[in-house]
Amino acid sequence: MESFSLILAIVVVTALAFDFTNGFHDTANAMATTISTGAMKPKVAVAMSAVLNLVGAFLSVEVANTISKGLVDEAGIRPEVIFAALVGAILWNLLTWLVGLPSSSSHALMGGLIGATIASAGVGAVHGDVLVTKVLIPAIAAPLVAGIAALLATRLTYSLGSKADGNASKKGYRAGQIASAGLVSLAHGTNDAQKTMGVITLALVAGGAVAPDSDPPMWVILSAGLAIALGTYLGGWRIIRTMGKGLTDLQPQQGFAAQTSAATVILASSHLGFSLSTTHSVSGSVMGAGLGRKGGVVRWSTATRMFVAWGLTLPAAALVGALAEYVTGFGSWGTAVVAVFLIASSAAIWKLSRREVVDHTNVNDTDIDTAEPAGVITTAIAAVTPPPASGSATASEDPVPAFPSQATAERTPTTTTTV
């Protein structure tokens, strides 16, 4: 095994901590729609996702190589720089988890690494062409491609199943959701677990523990896979609620279309070495599936908050990474100060999260206070959608339930007040 200095050990531990936060932050990507439609019980869903994330970590190293060899100049990087980058990424992950927003763990990591690298070695140490072609362009293209694919797949699914028995059709699509959710989990492991592998490998190169241009060692692949699997099993229930209930109300047919479309985009990007955001892909596919169903809507106020978080991820993580790198530049005591700040901030965020606990027992509950008036796009879609026949719905398309969803209301009867 490679020889380790203290700072290198700190970097590896911090990288695995980021991988853990990545796991519970992104559990929603694979399992939110499966849980929200009732296709799987919450704890069973996250357990399956955790196992498949671990398996996916062993399937490829292309994304890891993009990070460790392509994004920044290895010659200008010290282990302290990578530590500072991870601080920015972890804090952004925790903050967005606290408020239940599905932001990109991938872009948080990229932003932290870019900010810390610029603070340490200057702008020239960042490879702009790789940043544009393998990070920024996929960030814009992924949700659009996944969203359009999910919209078309949803319409095709309803069209093909228009004459099928309603109950039998739903059972079939729930089974399809389980399979497609597994595929998304596998795809997530091939993409997101590799990012931590790439960061650890970059740290090993910077610390002189492995040769430049090396692929991730096996112990790095295994430890990164285990860390993201553990985080996934614990479940990011706040983000699962937002993704499954906050953006739109999904039926099993829509959930199947959304997950299949997202998995296809993620697996293709992993094969090409694109550091794609699985969050962007899945969010785009969920919105596309919501609009693909006749009468389906997207809650655009929630989507807008999510888009703002996406736009802030890279610069916010970069700023924190740059500031952390500046402090670590003062030597060992500076690194210690940054480490204490990270631990204290993480503990404070966790304590704040205990004020309103969201877990597997209430993840599908819908808070009536989150209801919003119909926006312009929602109203326009509703205006051109013919109303269902009185007292009935077609076998393949259920009437759009009022918010909160009918499925939730059936499971947890509540008394609500019309606002």
C-alpha positions in Angstrom: 0.0 0.0 0.0 1.1 3.6 -0.6 3.0 5.5 2.0 0.9 8.1 3.7 1.6 11.4 5.4 -0.8 12.8 8.0 -2.3 15.4 5.6 -2.8 12.7 2.9 -4.7 10.6 5.4 -6.8 13.6 6.4 -7.6 14.2 2.7 -8.6 10.5 2.1 -10.9 10.5 5.2 -12.5 13.8 4.1 -13.0 12.5 0.6 -14.8 9.5 1.9 -16.9 11.8 4.1 -17.9 13.7 1.0 -18.7 10.4 -0.7 -20.9 9.5 2.2 -22.8 12.9 1.9 -23.0 12.3 -1.9 -24.7 9.0 -1.2 -27.5 10.3 1.1 -27.8 13.5 -0.9 -28.4 11.6 -4.2 -30.5 8.7 -3.0 -33.5 10.6 -4.3 -32.1 10.3 -7.8 -32.7 6.6 -8.0 -35.5 6.0 -5.5 -37.7 9.1 -5.1 -40.2 8.2 -7.8 -40.3 4.5 -6.8 -41.0 5.5 -3.2 -43.5 8.2 -4.0 -45.6 5.9 -6.2 -45.6 3.1 -3.7 -43.7 0.7 -5.9 -41.3 -0.1 -3.1 -41.2 0.4 0.7 -38.8 3.2 1.6 -36.2 1.2 3.5 -36.2 -1.6 1.0 -35.7 0.9 -1.8 -32.7 2.5 -0.2 -31.2 -0.8 0.7 -31.4 -2.0 -2.9 -30.0 1.3 -4.2 -27.0 1.0 -1.8 -26.1 -2.4 -3.0 -26.3 -1.4 -6.7 -24.3 1.8 -6.0 -21.5 -0.4 -4.7 -21.6 -2.7 -7.7 -21.7 0.3 -10.1 -18.5 1.6 -8.5 -16.5 -1.3 -10.0 -17.8 -1.0 -13.6 -15.7 1.9 -14.9 -13.0 4.5 -14.1 -13.6 6.9 -17.0 -15.1 9.6 -14.9 -12.5 9.2 -12.2 -9.8 9.7 -14.8 -11.5 12.9 -16.0 -11.2 14.3 -12.5 -7.8 13.0 -11.5 -6.1 13.6 -14.9 -8.1 16.1 -16.9 -9.8 18.9 -14.9 -6.8 20.5 -13.1 -3.0 20.4 -13.5 -1.7 17.7 -11.2 1.7 19.4 -11.0 0.2 22.5 -9.3 -1.8 20.6 -6.7 -0.9 19.9 -3.0 -3.0 17.6 -0.8 -4.1 20.7 1.2 -5.7 22.0 -2.0 -7.8 18.9 -2.3 -8.8 19.1 1.4 -10.0 22.6 0.9 -12.0 21.6 -2.2 -13.7 18.9 -0.2 -14.7 21.3 2.5 -16.5 23.5 0.0 -18.3 20.4 -1.5 -19.3 18.9 1.8 -20.8 22.1 3.2 -22.8 22.8 0.1 -24.1 19.2 0.1 -25.2 19.6 3.7 -26.8 23.0 3.3 -28.9 21.9 0.3 -29.8 18.7 2.0 -31.1 20.7 5.0 -33.5 22.7 2.8 -34.4 19.6 0.8 -33.1 20.9 -2.6 -31.7 18.3 -5.1 -28.5 20.1 -6.1 -25.5 18.5 -7.8 -22.9 16.8 -5.5 -20.8 16.5 -8.7 -20.8 20.2 -9.3 -20.2 21.0 -5.7 -17.0 18.8 -5.9 -16.0 20.4 -9.2 -16.6 23.9 -7.8 -14.6 23.3 -4.6 -11.7 21.8 -6.6 -11.7 24.7 -9.1 -11.8 27.4 -6.4 -9.1 25.8 -4.3 -6.9 25.2 -7.3 -7.2 28.8 -8.5 -6.4 30.1 -5.0 -3.3 27.9 -4.9 -1.9 27.8 -8.4 -3.8 30.4 -10.4 -6.4 30.2 -13.2 -3.9 28.6 -15.5 -3.9 25.4 -13.4 -7.6 24.7 -14.4 -8.0 23.1 -17.8 -10.8 25.3 -19.3 -11.5 23.0 -22.3 -12.2 20.0 -20.0 -14.3 22.2 -17.7 -16.5 23.3 -20.7 -16.7 20.1 -22.7 -17.0 17.6 -19.9 -18.7 19.5 -17.0 -20.5 22.7 -18.1 -22.0 21.5 -21.4 -23.3 18.2 -19.9 -24.7 20.2 -17.0 -27.0 22.1 -19.4 -27.6 19.3 -21.9 -28.4 16.5 -19.4 -31.6 17.8 -17.9 -32.9 18.9 -21.3 -32.1 15.6 -23.0 -33.4 13.5 -20.1 -36.5 15.7 -19.8 -37.4 15.5 -23.5 -36.8 11.7 -23.5 -39.0 11.2 -20.4 -41.8 13.4 -21.9 -41.8 11.4 -25.1 -41.5 8.1 -23.2 -44.4 9.0 -21.0 -46.7 9.8 -23.9 -45.6 6.6 -25.7 -46.2 4.6 -22.5 -49.7 5.9 -22.0 -50.5 5.5 -25.7 -49.4 1.8 -25.8 -51.3 1.1 -22.6 -54.5 2.9 -23.4 -56.4 -0.4 -23.9 -54.8 -2.3 -21.1 -56.5 -3.2 -17.8 -55.8 -0.3 -15.4 -54.9 -2.4 -12.3 -52.8 -4.9 -14.3 -51.1 -2.0 -16.1 -50.1 -0.3 -12.9 -48.7 -3.5 -11.4 -46.6 -4.0 -14.5 -45.3 -0.5 -14.4 -44.5 -0.7 -10.7 -42.4 -3.8 -11.5 -40.8 -1.8 -14.3 -40.1 1.0 -11.9 -38.2 -1.3 -9.6 -36.1 -2.5 -12.5 -35.4 1.0 -13.8 -34.7 2.3 -10.3 -32.1 -0.4 -10.0 -30.6 0.7 -13.3 -30.4 4.3 -12.1 -28.7 3.2 -8.9 -26.2 1.2 -10.9 -25.6 4.2 -13.2 -25.1 6.4 -10.1 -22.4 4.2 -8.8 -20.6 4.2 -12.2 -20.7 8.0 -12.2 -20.8 9.6 -8.8 -18.7 7.1 -6.8 -16.0 7.6 -9.4 -15.7 11.3 -8.6 -14.5 10.5 -5.1 -12.1 7.9 -6.6 -10.7 10.6 -8.9 -10.2 13.0 -6.0 -8.4 10.5 -3.8 -6.2 9.5 -6.8 -5.4 13.1 -7.4 -4.5 13.5 -3.8 -2.2 10.4 -3.9 -0.5 11.8 -7.0 -0.1 15.2 -5.3 1.3 13.6 -2.2 3.7 11.5 -4.2 2.1 8.2 -3.1 1.3 7.0 -6.7 2.8 7.9 -10.1 1.1 10.6 -12.2 -1.5 9.4 -14.7 -2.3 6.3 -12.5 -5.7 4.8 -12.5 -7.4 4.5 -9.1 -6.0 1.7 -6.9 -8.3 -1.1 -6.0 -8.6 0.0 -2.4 -9.7 3.4 -3.5 -12.4 1.9 -5.7 -13.6 -0.3 -2.8 -13.6 2.3 -0.1 -15.4 4.9 -2.3 -18.0 2.3 -3.3 -18.6 1.4 0.4 -18.9 5.0 1.5 -21.4 6.0 -1.1 -23.4 2.8 -0.5 -23.6 3.5 3.2 -24.7 7.1 2.6 -27.3 5.8 0.2 -28.7 3.3 2.7 -29.2 6.0 5.3 -31.4 7.8 2.8 -31.6 11.6 2.0 -35.3 11.6 3.0 -35.7 15.4 2.7 -34.6 15.4 -0.9 -36.5 12.3 -1.7 -39.7 14.1 -0.5 -38.9 17.1 -2.8 -38.1 14.9 -5.8 -41.0 12.5 -5.3 -43.7 14.9 -4.2 -42.5 18.5 -4.6 -41.9 18.7 -8.3 -45.0 16.9 -9.6 -47.4 14.0 -8.8 -46.2 10.9 -10.6 -48.1 7.7 -11.6 -46.3 4.4 -12.0 -46.2 4.9 -15.8 -44.5 8.3 -15.4 -42.0 7.0 -12.8 -41.0 4.2 -15.1 -40.5 6.5 -18.0 -38.5 9.1 -15.9 -36.1 6.5 -14.4 -35.5 4.7 -17.6 -34.7 8.0 -19.5 -32.4 9.2 -16.7 -30.5 5.9 -16.5 -29.9 5.9 -20.2 -28.4 9.4 -20.1 -26.3 8.7 -17.0 -24.8 5.4 -18.4 -24.0 7.0 -21.7 -22.2 9.9 -20.0 -20.2 7.5 -17.8 -19.1 5.6 -20.9 -17.9 8.9 -22.5 -16.2 10.1 -19.3 -18.5 13.1 -18.8 -18.7 14.3 -15.1 -22.4 14.4 -15.4 -24.8 15.5 -12.6 -27.1 12.6 -11.9 -29.3 15.1 -10.0 -29.7 17.3 -13.1 -30.5 14.2 -15.2 -33.1 12.7 -12.9 -34.7 16.1 -12.1 -35.1 16.8 -15.8 -36.6 13.4 -16.4 -39.1 13.8 -13.5 -40.3 17.2 -14.9 -40.5 15.8 -18.4 -42.5 12.8 -17.2 -44.8 15.2 -15.3 -45.5 17.2 -18.4 -45.8 14.1 -20.6 -49.0 12.9 -18.9 -52.2 14.4 -20.1 -53.2 17.0 -17.5 -49.8 16.6 -15.8 -48.2 19.6 -14.3 -44.9 20.7 -12.7 -44.7 22.9 -9.6 -42.6 25.6 -11.1 -41.9 27.5 -7.8 -40.2 24.4 -6.5 -38.4 23.9 -9.8 -37.3 27.5 -9.8 -35.7 27.2 -6.3 -34.0 24.1 -7.6 -32.6 25.9 -10.7 -31.3 28.7 -8.5 -29.5 26.1 -6.4 -28.0 24.5 -9.5 -26.7 27.9 -10.7 -25.1 28.7 -7.3 -23.5 25.3 -6.7 -20.3 25.8 -8.7 -19.5 29.4 -7.6 -20.6 28.8 -3.9 -18.5 25.7 -3.5 -15.6 27.4 -5.4 -15.7 30.4 -3.0 -15.6 28.2 0.1 -12.9 26.0 -1.4 -10.8 29.1 -2.2 -11.2 30.5 1.3 -10.4 27.2 2.9 -7.3 26.9 0.7 -6.2 30.4 1.8 -6.4 29.4 5.5 -4.6 26.1 5.0 -1.8 28.1 3.4 -0.8 29.3 6.9 0.5 25.8 7.7 -0.6 22.9 9.9 -2.5 25.2 12.3 -4.5 26.6 9.3 -5.4 23.1 8.2 -6.5 22.3 11.7 -8.7 25.4 11.8 -10.4 24.4 8.6 -11.0 20.9 9.9 -12.5 22.2 13.1 -14.7 24.6 11.1 -15.9 21.8 8.9 -16.8 19.5 11.8 -18.5 22.3 13.7 -20.5 23.5 10.7 -21.6 19.9 9.9 -22.7 19.4 13.5 -24.7 22.6 13.5 -26.5 21.7 10.2 -27.4 18.3 11.6 -28.7 19.9 14.8 -30.9 22.2 12.7 -32.2 19.3 10.8 -33.6 17.7 14.0 -36.1 20.5 14.4 -38.2 18.9 11.6 -37.3 15.2 11.2 -38.0 13.6 7.8 -37.4 9.9 7.6 -38.8 6.7 6.0 -42.0 7.0 8.1 -43.1 10.3 6.8 -41.2 10.8 3.5 -44.5 10.5 1.5 -46.4 12.9 3.7 -47.2 16.2 2.0 -47.2 19.4 4.0 -50.2 21.4 3.0 -48.2 24.6 3.7 -46.2 23.9 0.6 -49.2 24.2 -1.7 -48.8 26.9 -4.3 -51.1 28.7 -6.7 -51.1 27.4 -10.3 -48.4 29.2 -12.4 -48.6 30.4 -15.9 -47.3 27.2 -17.5 -49.5 25.0 -15.3 -52.6 27.1 -16.1 -51.8 27.0 -19.8 -51.4 23.2 -19.8 -54.6 22.7 -17.8 -56.5 25.0 -20.2 -55.8 22.9 -23.3 -56.4 19.5 -21.5 -59.9 18.1 -22.0 -61.6 17.2 -18.6 -62.1 13.6 -17.8 -65.5 12.0 -18.0 -67.6 12.7 -14.9 -66.8 10.3 -12.1 -64.3 8.3 -14.0 -60.9 8.2 -15.5 -59.4 6.2 -18.3 -57.7 3.0 -17.5 -54.3 4.3 -18.5 -54.5 7.9 -17.2 -55.7 8.9 -13.8 -57.1 12.3 -13.2 -54.6 14.8 -11.8 -55.1 14.8 -8.1 -55.3 18.1 -6.2 -52.3 18.9 -4.0 -51.7 17.1 -1.7 -51.8 14.0 -3.9 -54.6 11.5 -3.7 -52.1 8.7 -3.1 -50.9 10.5 0.0 -54.3 11.4 1.2 -55.3 7.7 0.9 -52.4 6.6 3.0 -52.5 9.3 5.6 -56.0 10.8 5.9 -55.8 14.4 7.1 -58.0 17.3 7.6 -57.0 20.2 5.3 -58.1 23.7 4.8 -58.5 25.3 1.4 -56.2 28.2 1.0 
